[in-house]
Amino acid sequence: MKNIILFIIVFLVLGIYNSNAQEKQNGFVLGVGLSRYIRDKQNDFSFNDGEPRFFVGPVAELMYQFSPKGKLKFLAGLSYQYGAMAATKEANQRFYIHELSLPLIFRKPLLPAGNCRIYASAGISPGKLVGFRLLNMLSDGWHEKDKHMLRHFKEDDDVFVDLYFDAGIEPGGFFKNKVSASLFCKYRVKENWMGYYKAPFFYGMKVAVRL
């Protein structure tokens, strides 16, 4: 994990240094979006009492986009994701989750659509659980509890690795292919202690702009 972090830092520094000398399609990309965690199939409890049944959380990321060989693009940077889910394996509970990850992504254009570009991406996204909040349902409502009360919680087990896939479009015309919109999904191939409570698959949508 430390080697990956060092690689990302070096990559971003080189990107800043060379950004003025590269082609226009190279540079930093700022993205925001929404995502949804999927609870384990045994967790049949749904959000209520003012919470949305279909809970989505924000995504924010800063990436550097580099095109070493023509149309193929390479992106690397930092991504933040917040989400929530319900769990019933130990009690009626709600989990609120904060994660940071370091995506390494290859992007390939598929076909032109008028002034637009359609693309697909794939990559790997190692990361870390950086924040967690637990609520328990009691007779008088929801109460915040210490995460150490969870039977499967492990203090030193907070690292994960996701496989990343997306498909999106870059509009031309006024936007000059500097803005993109995409649908993405992630599959967790290396889970932390949270794997007992949730499914390894989650998905979302993003809008990004090249700075």
N, C-alpha and C positions, 0 to 999 in steps of 0.2 A: 504494500500500500504506500509506504514512504517513497519507493522508487517511482511509482506512478505519479504521486504528487510532485516530486522533483521534475519529472518529465513535463508535466503540464506547465509548471512555472517557467521552465526554460523555453518551452514552446511559445508561451504568451509573450515573454520578453523578446524573443527573436521576432515575433509577429509585430510588436510595437516598433522595433528597430527597422524592420524591412517594409513596413506597411506603405511608405511613400514610394518605394521603388517597385512594388509589385503591381500586377494588373488590377483593374478596378474591381474585379470580383473577389479579390482578397481583402480581408479586413475583419473587424469585430462584428459579431452578430448578437443583438440583444433580443431575447425572446420571453414571452409571458404566455400563460395558458392555464388550463384546468385539467385535473386528473382525478381518477377514482381508484381507490384500493378495492379489491374484491375479498370479502371475508371467506373464511373456510366454509365449505358446504354444510358443515355441522352447526354453524352459527346461524340459527334461524330467527334470531331476534332482530327487529328492525328499529330504526330511530323513530322516536315519537316525542311528545311533550315539547313541541316547538322546533325540533330538529327535522331537517329534510330527510325524507325516506331515501332519496338518491343523493348521497353526500358527495360533493366534489370539492377539491381543494386547489389552491393556487400553485402554479409552477413558475419559476423565474430562472433564467440562465443567461450567462455571458460566455460566448464561444468565440474562438478565432477560426476563421475560415481561410483555408489555403488550397490553391489549385496547382499542384506540382506538375501535372500532366494534362493540359487541356481541360476537358469537361469534367474529369473526375475531381471531386472536392474532398478535402479532409478537414474535419472540425474537431476541436478539442477545447475544453474549458471547464466551467463550474456550473452546477445545476442545483437548485433548491426545490424541494417538494414538501408540501404540507397536506396531510390527509386525515381522515377519521374513519372509523369502522366500529361496528358492534360485534360483541363476542359473548357467547353463552357457555363456553366449555367449563368455566369455573363458577360463574355467576352472571347475572345480567350486567354487562359492563360496556363501557365506551372507551375506545383508545383514540388519542389524538397524537399524531406522529409527525416529527420533523426529520427530514433526511437531506444530507448533502452528498452529491456524487460528482465524479470526474469523467464525463462522457468522452469517449474516443470513437468518432463516427466517420464512416465513408459514405459519400453521397454521389449518386449517379443520375444524370438526366435520362429520362425514358423516351420522351417524344415532345416535339413542339406542339402547341395548341394555339395557333394564331400568334399573338404577341406574348403568350404565356409559355412557361416552361413547367413541365410535370416531371417530378423526380421521385426517387426512392432512396432510402438510407438504411444502413445497418451498422451496428457497432457493439461495443461493450461499455458498461458504465459501472465501475466499482464505486462504492460509497460507504457512508457511515450513518447510523442512527444517532442524531445529535440532540434530539429532544423527545420526551414521551410524557404524556399525561393520562392518568387513569381515573375514570369515574365509575362508581358502583351504584346500582339501583337498590335503595333501601325502602322501607315502608313509608318514609316521609319524603321520598324523592331521590335525586341524584346527589352523591357526595364524592368529593375528590379523595382518593386514597393513595397510599404509598405504593409505588410500582413493585417494591420488594415483596409485597404480599402475593404476587403472582407466582404460582408454583414453577413456571418455566422461565422466569426472568433470570438472566445471567448478566452480571455487571460488565464483564469483559468480552461479551459476545455481541458486538454491535456493528460488525462489518458485513457488507453484502456485495454481491456482484450480479448485475442485470445484463441480459441481452436486450439490445434496443433495435426497434424497427419503426420506420415511418414512411408515409407517402404524402406528398404535398404538391403545391403549385406556387409558382412565382409569377404574379401578374406583370405584364409589360405595360406599354403605354405610359400613363402618368407616373406609375410606380417604378418604371425602368428596371424591373426585376430585382429591386432592392428589398421588397417586402415578400414574405412567404407565409403561407398558411398550411398546416399539416395535421394529420391524424397520426398518433403514435401509440405503440404498445411496448411493454417491457415484460420480460419473463425472468424471474429471479432464479438463477442457477446455483447461487451460493447464498443461503439464507442465514440470518442470525436467529436469536431466540424467538423473534416474532413469527417464525414459520409455523409454530404450533397453532397459532390463532388465525392466520389468514392464508389465502391462496397465493401462489407465486406469480399470478398474472395480474397486471393492472394496465390501464389505458387512459388516453386523454387527447387533448387538442392543443395546438400552439399557434401563435402568430409571432413572427420575428421580423426584425428590420436590420439590414446591414448598415452599420454606422460609417 
